[in-house]
Amino acid sequence: MARMNLAADSDEGITFVDRVANYMEKADRSEHAEEIRRKFGIHTPWEELEGVDEESMQEENDPDSQ
């Protein structure tokens, strides 16, 4: 992420990490996907939030709001 100039806590960084995790799940590596999401504080995958407004997404993925 550093080489791509993506901050881990930016929308772009979170989206990138979640997409990588999604690909890992599709490759039958769910345990690694969960570990990555946990490390980056992604509590709900973006795909599950489809149709949810942006404020709700940020609250869902913000560890301080829980």
N, CA, C and O atoms as CSV, one atom per row, in Angstrom:
chain,resi,resn,atom,element,x,y,z
A,1,MET,N,N,0.816,-1.178,0.000
A,1,MET,CA,C,0.000,0.000,0.000
A,1,MET,C,C,0.868,1.253,0.000
A,1,MET,O,O,0.520,2.257,-0.620
A,2,ALA,N,N,1.978,1.189,0.686
A,2,ALA,CA,C,2.871,2.349,0.730
A,2,ALA,C,C,3.404,2.680,-0.658
A,2,ALA,O,O,3.506,3.853,-1.018
A,3,ARG,N,N,3.744,1.664,-1.438
A,3,ARG,CA,C,4.259,1.899,-2.786
A,3,ARG,C,C,3.195,2.519,-3.693
A,3,ARG,O,O,3.521,3.205,-4.662
A,4,MET,N,N,1.937,2.278,-3.379
A,4,MET,CA,C,0.836,2.820,-4.167
A,4,MET,C,C,0.327,4.136,-3.588
A,4,MET,O,O,-0.624,4.724,-4.105
A,5,ASN,N,N,0.967,4.593,-2.511
A,5,ASN,CA,C,0.562,5.816,-1.818
A,5,ASN,C,C,-0.882,5.761,-1.341
A,5,ASN,O,O,-1.625,6.736,-1.455
A,6,LEU,N,N,-1.269,4.610,-0.805
A,6,LEU,CA,C,-2.607,4.444,-0.236
A,6,LEU,C,C,-2.498,4.411,1.284
A,6,LEU,O,O,-1.779,3.589,1.852
A,7,ALA,N,N,-3.211,5.302,1.920
A,7,ALA,CA,C,-3.260,5.281,3.384
A,7,ALA,C,C,-4.234,4.183,3.803
A,7,ALA,O,O,-5.318,4.056,3.232
A,8,ALA,N,N,-3.852,3.403,4.784
A,8,ALA,CA,C,-4.689,2.279,5.226
A,8,ALA,C,C,-6.046,2.725,5.727
A,8,ALA,O,O,-7.006,1.956,5.661
A,9,ASP,N,N,-6.153,3.944,6.225
A,9,ASP,CA,C,-7.426,4.403,6.773
A,9,ASP,C,C,-8.227,5.269,5.799
A,9,ASP,O,O,-9.257,5.831,6.169
A,10,SER,N,N,-7.756,5.376,4.561
A,10,SER,CA,C,-8.499,6.144,3.552
A,10,SER,C,C,-9.564,5.249,2.919
A,10,SER,O,O,-9.478,4.024,2.992
A,11,ASP,N,N,-10.552,5.863,2.307
A,11,ASP,CA,C,-11.580,5.081,1.619
A,11,ASP,C,C,-10.962,4.188,0.552
A,11,ASP,O,O,-11.342,3.027,0.402
A,12,GLU,N,N,-10.001,4.746,-0.190
A,12,GLU,CA,C,-9.345,3.970,-1.241
A,12,GLU,C,C,-8.545,2.807,-0.655
A,12,GLU,O,O,-8.553,1.703,-1.200
A,13,GLY,N,N,-7.864,3.057,0.445
A,13,GLY,CA,C,-7.080,2.009,1.091
A,13,GLY,C,C,-7.947,0.894,1.632
A,13,GLY,O,O,-7.629,-0.284,1.471
A,14,ILE,N,N,-9.045,1.265,2.274
A,14,ILE,CA,C,-9.971,0.266,2.827
A,14,ILE,C,C,-10.593,-0.551,1.701
A,14,ILE,O,O,-10.716,-1.772,1.805
A,15,THR,N,N,-10.984,0.128,0.625
A,15,THR,CA,C,-11.569,-0.579,-0.513
A,15,THR,C,C,-10.568,-1.552,-1.107
A,15,THR,O,O,-10.921,-2.688,-1.426
A,16,PHE,N,N,-9.316,-1.118,-1.261
A,16,PHE,CA,C,-8.271,-1.979,-1.801
A,16,PHE,C,C,-8.078,-3.223,-0.939
A,16,PHE,O,O,-8.056,-4.343,-1.448
A,17,VAL,N,N,-7.940,-3.019,0.354
A,17,VAL,CA,C,-7.723,-4.134,1.275
A,17,VAL,C,C,-8.915,-5.096,1.229
A,17,VAL,O,O,-8.733,-6.314,1.212
A,18,ASP,N,N,-10.113,-4.554,1.209
A,18,ASP,CA,C,-11.288,-5.409,1.188
A,18,ASP,C,C,-11.369,-6.201,-0.113
A,18,ASP,O,O,-11.763,-7.368,-0.104
A,19,ARG,N,N,-11.005,-5.584,-1.216
A,19,ARG,CA,C,-11.015,-6.322,-2.494
A,19,ARG,C,C,-9.999,-7.458,-2.479
A,19,ARG,O,O,-10.279,-8.552,-2.969
A,20,VAL,N,N,-8.826,-7.201,-1.920
A,20,VAL,CA,C,-7.823,-8.262,-1.796
A,20,VAL,C,C,-8.398,-9.402,-0.947
A,20,VAL,O,O,-8.244,-10.576,-1.284
A,21,ALA,N,N,-9.058,-9.044,0.152
A,21,ALA,CA,C,-9.658,-10.057,1.014
A,21,ALA,C,C,-10.745,-10.836,0.261
A,21,ALA,O,O,-10.861,-12.051,0.423
A,22,ASN,N,N,-11.529,-10.148,-0.550
A,22,ASN,CA,C,-12.560,-10.836,-1.340
A,22,ASN,C,C,-11.939,-11.852,-2.291
A,22,ASN,O,O,-12.449,-12.964,-2.430
A,23,TYR,N,N,-10.834,-11.475,-2.950
A,23,TYR,CA,C,-10.151,-12.409,-3.840
A,23,TYR,C,C,-9.613,-13.603,-3.062
A,23,TYR,O,O,-9.637,-14.728,-3.559
A,24,MET,N,N,-9.136,-13.370,-1.863
A,24,MET,CA,C,-8.637,-14.477,-1.038
A,24,MET,C,C,-9.765,-15.442,-0.688
A,24,MET,O,O,-9.575,-16.658,-0.701
A,25,GLU,N,N,-10.936,-14.896,-0.376
A,25,GLU,CA,C,-12.074,-15.761,-0.081
A,25,GLU,C,C,-12.435,-16.617,-1.290
A,25,GLU,O,O,-12.724,-17.805,-1.149
A,26,LYS,N,N,-12.417,-16.020,-2.468
A,26,LYS,CA,C,-12.742,-16.755,-3.691
A,26,LYS,C,C,-11.714,-17.834,-3.992
A,26,LYS,O,O,-12.008,-18.793,-4.705
A,27,ALA,N,N,-10.515,-17.682,-3.454
A,27,ALA,CA,C,-9.445,-18.669,-3.616
A,27,ALA,C,C,-9.419,-19.647,-2.440
A,27,ALA,O,O,-8.410,-20.307,-2.194
A,28,ASP,N,N,-10.542,-19.731,-1.715
A,28,ASP,CA,C,-10.663,-20.632,-0.556
A,28,ASP,C,C,-9.639,-20.343,0.533
A,28,ASP,O,O,-9.082,-21.262,1.132
A,29,ARG,N,N,-9.398,-19.076,0.780
A,29,ARG,CA,C,-8.489,-18.632,1.837
A,29,ARG,C,C,-9.226,-17.698,2.800
A,29,ARG,O,O,-8.733,-16.619,3.130
A,30,SER,N,N,-10.401,-18.120,3.242
A,30,SER,CA,C,-11.245,-17.282,4.097
A,30,SER,C,C,-10.552,-16.870,5.387
A,30,SER,O,O,-10.740,-15.753,5.870
A,31,GLU,N,N,-9.752,-17.769,5.942
A,31,GLU,CA,C,-9.080,-17.446,7.198
A,31,GLU,C,C,-8.111,-16.283,7.017
A,31,GLU,O,O,-7.961,-15.450,7.911
A,32,HIS,N,N,-7.452,-16.226,5.858
A,32,HIS,CA,C,-6.536,-15.119,5.583
A,32,HIS,C,C,-7.312,-13.827,5.318
A,32,HIS,O,O,-6.893,-12.747,5.735
A,33,ALA,N,N,-8.432,-13.947,4.629
A,33,ALA,CA,C,-9.273,-12.773,4.366
A,33,ALA,C,C,-9.756,-12.164,5.678
A,33,ALA,O,O,-9.723,-10.945,5.848
A,34,GLU,N,N,-10.201,-13.005,6.598
A,34,GLU,CA,C,-10.657,-12.515,7.905
A,34,GLU,C,C,-9.524,-11.840,8.668
A,34,GLU,O,O,-9.722,-10.803,9.301
A,35,GLU,N,N,-8.338,-12.435,8.603
A,35,GLU,CA,C,-7.178,-11.865,9.299
A,35,GLU,C,C,-6.825,-10.480,8.744
A,35,GLU,O,O,-6.539,-9.554,9.503
A,36,ILE,N,N,-6.850,-10.352,7.429
A,36,ILE,CA,C,-6.545,-9.060,6.799
A,36,ILE,C,C,-7.578,-8.019,7.199
A,36,ILE,O,O,-7.226,-6.901,7.575
A,37,ARG,N,N,-8.856,-8.384,7.117
A,37,ARG,CA,C,-9.904,-7.432,7.490
A,37,ARG,C,C,-9.765,-7.016,8.955
A,37,ARG,O,O,-9.925,-5.843,9.293
A,38,ARG,N,N,-9.471,-7.973,9.807
A,38,ARG,CA,C,-9.310,-7.671,11.236
A,38,ARG,C,C,-8.128,-6.722,11.448
A,38,ARG,O,O,-8.225,-5.760,12.211
A,39,LYS,N,N,-7.022,-6.999,10.772
A,39,LYS,CA,C,-5.826,-6.163,10.928
A,39,LYS,C,C,-6.091,-4.724,10.498
A,39,LYS,O,O,-5.578,-3.786,11.107
A,40,PHE,N,N,-6.890,-4.551,9.452
A,40,PHE,CA,C,-7.167,-3.211,8.948
A,40,PHE,C,C,-8.463,-2.629,9.497
A,40,PHE,O,O,-8.887,-1.554,9.072
A,41,GLY,N,N,-9.092,-3.322,10.432
A,41,GLY,CA,C,-10.287,-2.795,11.078
A,41,GLY,C,C,-11.522,-2.763,10.205
A,41,GLY,O,O,-12.400,-1.922,10.398
A,42,ILE,N,N,-11.599,-3.670,9.246
A,42,ILE,CA,C,-12.777,-3.751,8.387
A,42,ILE,C,C,-13.707,-4.791,8.992
A,42,ILE,O,O,-13.452,-5.993,8.919
A,43,HIS,N,N,-14.799,-4.301,9.597
A,43,HIS,CA,C,-15.699,-5.195,10.313
A,43,HIS,C,C,-16.768,-5.796,9.423
A,43,HIS,O,O,-17.281,-6.878,9.706
A,44,THR,N,N,-17.103,-5.104,8.357
A,44,THR,CA,C,-18.099,-5.600,7.420
A,44,THR,C,C,-17.553,-5.425,6.016
A,44,THR,O,O,-17.201,-4.310,5.630
A,45,PRO,N,N,-17.475,-6.502,5.241
A,45,PRO,CA,C,-16.991,-6.359,3.866
A,45,PRO,C,C,-17.870,-5.395,3.073
A,45,PRO,O,O,-19.086,-5.359,3.263
A,46,TRP,N,N,-17.255,-4.614,2.187
A,46,TRP,CA,C,-17.974,-3.624,1.396
A,46,TRP,C,C,-19.101,-4.256,0.592
A,46,TRP,O,O,-20.159,-3.648,0.436
A,47,GLU,N,N,-18.895,-5.465,0.079
A,47,GLU,CA,C,-19.934,-6.117,-0.721
A,47,GLU,C,C,-21.224,-6.304,0.078
A,47,GLU,O,O,-22.313,-6.236,-0.491
A,48,GLU,N,N,-21.119,-6.532,1.362
A,48,GLU,CA,C,-22.301,-6.724,2.204
A,48,GLU,C,C,-23.014,-5.405,2.475
A,48,GLU,O,O,-24.171,-5.395,2.895
A,49,LEU,N,N,-22.332,-4.306,2.237
A,49,LEU,CA,C,-22.896,-2.990,2.533
A,49,LEU,C,C,-23.534,-2.342,1.306
A,49,LEU,O,O,-23.922,-1.175,1.353
A,50,GLU,N,N,-23.644,-3.082,0.225
A,50,GLU,CA,C,-24.215,-2.531,-0.998
A,50,GLU,C,C,-25.608,-1.961,-0.727
A,50,GLU,O,O,-26.467,-2.635,-0.159
A,51,GLY,N,N,-25.812,-0.738,-1.134
A,51,GLY,CA,C,-27.101,-0.087,-0.926
A,51,GLY,C,C,-27.199,0.659,0.398
A,51,GLY,O,O,-28.212,1.308,0.663
A,52,VAL,N,N,-26.164,0.580,1.235
A,52,VAL,CA,C,-26.154,1.282,2.517
A,52,VAL,C,C,-25.499,2.637,2.296
A,52,VAL,O,O,-24.541,2.740,1.530
A,53,ASP,N,N,-26.003,3.687,2.959
A,53,ASP,CA,C,-25.420,5.010,2.744
A,53,ASP,C,C,-24.011,5.092,3.314
A,53,ASP,O,O,-23.631,4.300,4.176
A,54,GLU,N,N,-23.241,6.061,2.823
A,54,GLU,CA,C,-21.820,6.186,3.166
A,54,GLU,C,C,-21.589,6.383,4.656
A,54,GLU,O,O,-20.645,5.813,5.203
A,55,GLU,N,N,-22.416,7.167,5.327
A,55,GLU,CA,C,-22.244,7.409,6.759
A,55,GLU,C,C,-22.384,6.109,7.550
A,55,GLU,O,O,-21.627,5.863,8.489
A,56,SER,N,N,-23.346,5.286,7.169
A,56,SER,CA,C,-23.536,4.004,7.848
A,56,SER,C,C,-22.330,3.100,7.638
A,56,SER,O,O,-21.927,2.384,8.555
A,57,MET,N,N,-21.741,3.124,6.425
A,57,MET,CA,C,-20.571,2.298,6.146
A,57,MET,C,C,-19.416,2.700,7.032
A,57,MET,O,O,-18.722,1.846,7.584
A,58,GLN,N,N,-19.203,4.006,7.173
A,58,GLN,CA,C,-18.089,4.469,7.983
A,58,GLN,C,C,-18.289,4.080,9.440
A,58,GLN,O,O,-17.337,3.679,10.110
A,59,GLU,N,N,-19.516,4.193,9.938
A,59,GLU,CA,C,-19.794,3.806,11.320
A,59,GLU,C,C,-19.584,2.313,11.514
A,59,GLU,O,O,-19.024,1.895,12.528
A,60,GLU,N,N,-20.021,1.509,10.563
A,60,GLU,CA,C,-19.897,0.053,10.642
A,60,GLU,C,C,-18.436,-0.364,10.689
A,60,GLU,O,O,-18.086,-1.305,11.401
A,61,ASN,N,N,-17.579,0.318,9.943
A,61,ASN,CA,C,-16.173,-0.055,9.858
A,61,ASN,C,C,-15.288,0.762,10.786
A,61,ASN,O,O,-14.064,0.650,10.714
A,62,ASP,N,N,-15.871,1.580,11.655
A,62,ASP,CA,C,-15.117,2.383,12.607
A,62,ASP,C,C,-15.116,1.680,13.972
A,62,ASP,O,O,-16.161,1.592,14.616
A,63,PRO,N,N,-13.956,1.180,14.419
A,63,PRO,CA,C,-13.919,0.459,15.683
A,63,PRO,C,C,-14.324,1.303,16.886
A,63,PRO,O,O,-14.762,0.752,17.897
A,64,ASP,N,N,-14.189,2.632,16.803
A,64,ASP,CA,C,-14.551,3.504,17.920
A,64,ASP,C,C,-16.053,3.685,18.056
A,64,ASP,O,O,-16.526,4.116,19.108
A,65,SER,N,N,-16.807,3.368,17.025
A,65,SER,CA,C,-18.257,3.573,17.082
A,65,SER,C,C,-18.999,2.380,17.673
A,65,SER,O,O,-20.223,2.407,17.799
A,66,GLN,N,N,-18.262,1.337,18.034
A,66,GLN,CA,C,-18.926,0.128,18.538
A,66,GLN,C,C,-18.823,0.027,20.032
A,66,GLN,O,O,-19.327,-0.929,20.623
